[in-house]
Amino acid sequence: MYGSSVLTLGLSDPLVCAAYKSSVPPGRRYASPAGLFNTGTNLMTSLLELNCDFSPNNHYFQVPWGKHNPVAARLEHTPKMYSGKDVSPSDCLPVVMVKDPLTWMNSMCRNRYAANWDGRAARCPSFLDEEGGQIPVTVVYQPKEEHPGWGQTSYPGLVGMWNAWYGEYRSAMEEFPLLVVRYEDALFRAEETVGGVCECAGGRMREGGFREVERPAKGHGNTGGKEASRAKYGDEERRVEGYKDEDLRFFDENIDKELLEMLGYRLSGL
């Protein structure tokens, strides 16, 4: 369903890894995850921590501008966990986690985190209201007063949210080195995926063999372990579970098709 090999955007471009290593000296290099809610950032954190050594900069948890924040936060925000520490955005190779938008939107129905939209009791996933209009989504990434440009962002809907958030990171690939990693590769091809990230960022794979994440990577939300997740995300029918035909038609017409193709994802198949 997601191809026969790992597809990490930026990894096959020699300018990405080479540019990162040429601009960041050894001893300061490391990779950390970014991504929308429900895209496997905690899974990537655990996989990197278990398998890749970036000593002395083992900042595995998140990029130094906050993993869920839009890329506009890169030079404007520092999470409290990094406050007062010698952490520079340019030292970090971002590992931007992305999930198939159809399964991601189903995940958002279960755990909305900082995203809000009307009709909490209504059927979900659903992109359209009873009149056929989109259901707007507002996300509070950070206090609006502190970051008026992006702290609170409104999107036309979940499809528009996925398009915009990842579209901005796609544009950022022209400004600084970053990788975009599919959640599905981290789940089904973890060793190859993490090995590529680790090498690109100048880390060292730990000795003793590759270690998988067997238990849920996060302690919150409705999540299963590795085998439960593989069964779920490897099921073609569950990819469109819960959607009505009008939702899938809307998805096919409005998703960023260029970005979808770059990531090896497909339309709904309706």
C-alpha positions as CSV (number, residue, x, y, z in Angstrom):
1,M,0.0,0.0,0.0
2,Y,2.9,2.3,0.7
3,G,5.4,0.9,-1.8
4,S,8.2,-1.7,-1.3
5,S,10.9,0.6,0.0
6,V,11.5,3.6,2.3
7,L,10.6,7.0,0.9
8,T,12.3,9.7,2.9
9,L,12.1,13.1,1.2
10,G,15.6,14.7,1.1
11,L,17.5,11.6,1.8
12,S,18.3,10.9,-1.8
13,D,19.2,14.5,-2.4
14,P,23.0,14.6,-1.8
15,L,22.8,18.3,-1.1
16,V,20.6,17.8,2.0
17,C,22.8,15.6,4.1
18,A,26.0,17.1,2.7
19,A,24.8,20.6,3.2
20,Y,23.8,19.8,6.8
21,K,27.1,18.2,7.7
22,S,29.1,21.0,6.0
23,S,27.2,23.7,7.9
24,V,27.1,22.0,11.3
25,P,30.4,20.8,12.9
26,P,30.7,17.4,14.6
27,G,29.7,17.7,18.2
28,R,26.8,19.9,17.4
29,R,24.9,17.7,15.0
30,Y,21.7,15.9,15.9
31,A,18.2,15.1,14.4
32,S,14.9,15.6,16.2
33,P,11.3,15.1,15.1
34,A,8.6,17.6,14.0
35,G,5.2,16.8,12.7
36,L,1.5,17.4,13.1
37,F,-0.4,15.7,16.0
38,N,-0.9,12.0,15.5
39,T,1.9,11.5,12.9
40,G,4.4,9.4,14.9
41,T,6.7,12.0,16.4
42,N,6.9,10.0,19.7
43,L,7.6,6.9,17.8
44,M,10.5,8.6,16.0
45,T,11.7,10.0,19.3
46,S,11.9,6.5,20.8
47,L,13.5,4.9,17.7
48,L,16.2,7.6,17.6
49,E,16.9,7.3,21.3
50,L,17.1,3.6,21.2
51,N,19.3,3.3,18.1
52,C,21.2,6.5,17.2
53,D,23.8,8.3,19.3
54,F,24.2,12.1,18.7
55,S,26.4,12.7,21.8
56,P,26.8,15.2,23.2
57,N,23.6,16.6,21.7
58,N,21.0,13.9,22.3
59,H,18.0,16.2,21.9
60,Y,15.7,13.4,20.8
61,F,12.3,14.7,21.8
62,Q,11.6,17.6,19.4
63,V,13.1,20.3,17.2
64,P,14.2,23.4,19.1
65,W,11.1,25.4,17.9
66,G,8.5,22.9,19.1
67,K,7.6,19.7,17.2
68,H,4.0,20.5,16.4
69,N,4.4,24.2,15.6
70,P,4.4,25.4,12.0
71,V,7.8,26.0,10.4
72,A,7.2,29.7,10.9
73,A,8.2,29.1,14.6
74,R,11.7,28.0,13.7
75,L,13.4,31.3,14.5
76,E,10.7,32.7,16.8
77,H,10.0,30.2,19.6
78,T,11.9,28.0,22.0
79,P,10.2,25.3,24.1
80,K,10.6,25.5,27.9
81,M,12.6,22.3,27.9
82,Y,15.4,24.0,25.8
83,S,15.2,27.4,27.6
84,G,18.6,28.5,28.8
85,K,20.4,25.7,27.0
86,D,22.8,26.1,24.1
87,V,20.4,24.9,21.5
88,S,20.4,26.5,18.0
89,P,17.8,25.8,15.3
90,S,20.5,25.6,12.7
91,D,22.2,22.7,14.6
92,C,19.2,20.5,14.3
93,L,18.3,18.4,11.3
94,P,14.5,18.3,11.4
95,V,12.9,14.9,10.9
96,V,9.4,15.9,9.7
97,M,6.9,13.1,10.4
98,V,3.9,12.7,8.1
99,K,1.1,10.2,7.9
100,D,-1.2,9.2,5.0
101,P,-3.7,12.1,5.2
102,L,-6.7,9.7,5.2
103,T,-5.6,7.7,8.2
104,W,-4.2,10.9,9.8
105,M,-7.7,12.5,9.7
106,N,-9.2,9.4,11.3
107,S,-6.6,9.7,14.1
108,M,-7.5,13.4,14.6
109,C,-11.1,12.3,15.2
110,R,-9.9,10.2,18.1
111,N,-7.4,12.7,19.5
112,R,-7.7,16.4,18.5
113,Y,-5.1,17.8,20.9
114,A,-4.9,21.6,20.2
115,A,-7.1,21.4,17.1
116,N,-10.8,22.5,17.4
117,W,-13.7,22.4,15.1
118,D,-17.5,22.5,15.5
119,G,-19.7,19.5,15.8
120,R,-17.8,17.4,18.3
121,A,-20.7,15.0,18.5
122,A,-21.1,14.8,14.7
123,R,-19.8,12.0,12.6
124,C,-16.0,12.1,12.2
125,P,-14.2,12.0,9.9
126,S,-16.3,14.4,7.9
127,F,-15.0,17.3,5.9
128,L,-18.4,18.9,5.1
129,D,-21.3,20.2,7.2
130,E,-24.9,19.5,6.4
131,E,-25.0,22.4,3.9
132,G,-22.0,21.0,2.0
133,G,-19.5,23.6,3.3
134,Q,-16.2,22.8,4.8
135,I,-15.8,22.5,8.6
136,P,-13.1,25.0,9.6
137,V,-10.4,24.0,12.0
138,T,-8.5,26.3,14.4
139,V,-5.3,25.2,16.1
140,V,-3.7,26.9,19.1
141,Y,-0.1,26.1,18.7
142,Q,1.1,28.8,21.2
143,P,-0.4,31.8,22.9
144,K,-1.7,34.2,20.2
145,E,-0.5,37.2,22.1
146,E,3.1,35.9,22.0
147,H,3.1,34.8,18.4
148,P,0.3,36.7,16.5
149,G,1.5,35.4,13.1
150,W,1.1,31.7,13.7
151,G,0.3,31.0,17.4
152,Q,-3.4,30.5,16.6
153,T,-4.0,29.4,13.0
154,S,-7.3,28.8,11.2
155,Y,-7.6,26.4,8.3
156,P,-10.6,25.8,6.0
157,G,-10.7,22.2,7.2
158,L,-8.6,19.1,8.0
159,V,-7.6,18.7,4.3
160,G,-6.5,22.3,4.2
161,M,-4.6,21.9,7.5
162,W,-2.6,19.0,6.1
163,N,-2.0,20.8,2.9
164,A,-0.8,24.0,4.6
165,W,1.3,22.6,7.4
166,Y,3.3,20.2,5.1
167,G,3.3,22.6,2.2
168,E,5.1,25.1,4.3
169,Y,7.7,22.6,5.3
170,R,8.1,21.5,1.6
171,S,8.9,25.1,0.8
172,A,11.3,25.3,3.7
173,M,13.4,22.5,2.1
174,E,14.7,25.2,-0.2
175,E,15.9,27.2,2.8
176,F,17.6,24.7,5.1
177,P,18.3,21.0,5.2
178,L,15.4,18.8,6.5
179,L,14.0,15.3,6.0
180,V,10.4,14.2,5.7
181,V,9.8,10.7,7.0
182,R,6.6,8.8,6.5
183,Y,5.0,7.3,9.6
184,E,4.4,4.1,7.7
185,D,8.1,3.7,7.0
186,A,8.9,4.2,10.6
187,L,6.4,1.5,11.5
188,F,7.0,-1.1,8.8
189,R,10.7,-0.4,7.9
190,A,12.0,1.1,11.1
191,E,15.7,0.0,10.8
192,E,16.2,1.3,7.3
193,T,14.4,4.5,8.0
194,V,16.2,5.3,11.2
195,G,19.5,4.2,9.8
196,G,19.1,6.7,6.9
197,V,18.2,9.5,9.3
198,C,21.1,8.7,11.7
199,E,23.7,8.7,9.0
200,C,22.4,11.8,7.3
201,A,22.6,13.7,10.6
202,G,26.1,12.5,11.4
203,G,25.0,10.2,14.3
204,R,26.3,6.7,15.1
205,M,24.0,3.6,15.2
206,R,24.3,2.0,18.6
207,E,25.9,-1.4,18.9
208,G,24.0,-4.6,19.7
209,G,21.5,-4.6,16.9
210,F,18.5,-2.5,16.0
211,R,15.9,-2.1,18.7
212,E,12.2,-1.8,17.8
213,V,9.6,0.0,19.9
214,E,7.3,-2.8,21.0
215,R,4.9,-0.9,23.3
216,P,2.9,2.3,22.6
217,A,5.3,5.1,21.9
218,K,3.2,7.6,23.9
219,G,1.3,7.2,27.1
220,H,-1.7,9.3,26.0
221,G,-4.3,8.8,23.4
222,N,-5.8,5.7,21.9
223,T,-2.8,3.9,20.8
224,G,-1.7,0.3,20.5
225,G,1.7,-1.4,20.3
226,K,3.8,-2.2,17.2
227,E,1.8,-5.3,16.1
228,A,-1.6,-3.6,16.6
229,S,-0.4,-0.6,14.7
230,R,1.0,-2.7,11.8
231,A,-2.3,-4.6,11.5
232,K,-4.2,-1.3,11.5
233,Y,-2.1,0.7,9.0
234,G,-1.4,-2.2,6.7
235,D,-5.2,-2.7,6.1
236,E,-6.3,-1.2,2.8
237,E,-10.0,-1.1,3.8
238,R,-9.3,0.6,7.1
239,R,-7.6,3.5,5.2
240,V,-11.0,4.8,4.2
241,E,-13.0,3.5,7.2
242,G,-15.7,5.9,8.3
243,Y,-15.7,8.1,5.3
244,K,-18.8,8.7,3.2
245,D,-18.4,8.9,-0.6
246,E,-18.9,12.7,-0.6
247,D,-16.0,13.1,1.9
248,L,-13.7,11.0,-0.3
249,R,-14.7,12.9,-3.4
250,F,-13.9,16.1,-1.6
251,F,-10.6,14.7,-0.5
252,D,-9.6,13.7,-4.0
253,E,-10.5,17.1,-5.4
254,N,-8.9,19.2,-2.7
255,I,-5.8,17.4,-1.3
256,D,-2.4,18.7,-2.5
257,K,-1.9,16.1,-5.2
258,E,1.7,17.2,-5.9
259,L,2.6,16.7,-2.3
260,L,0.6,13.5,-2.1
261,E,2.6,12.1,-5.0
262,M,5.9,13.2,-3.6
263,L,5.2,11.2,-0.5
264,G,4.0,8.1,-2.3
265,Y,0.4,8.4,-1.0
266,R,-2.7,7.8,-3.2
267,L,-6.1,9.3,-3.6
268,S,-9.0,7.5,-2.0
269,G,-9.6,5.0,-4.8
270,L,-13.3,5.9,-4.9
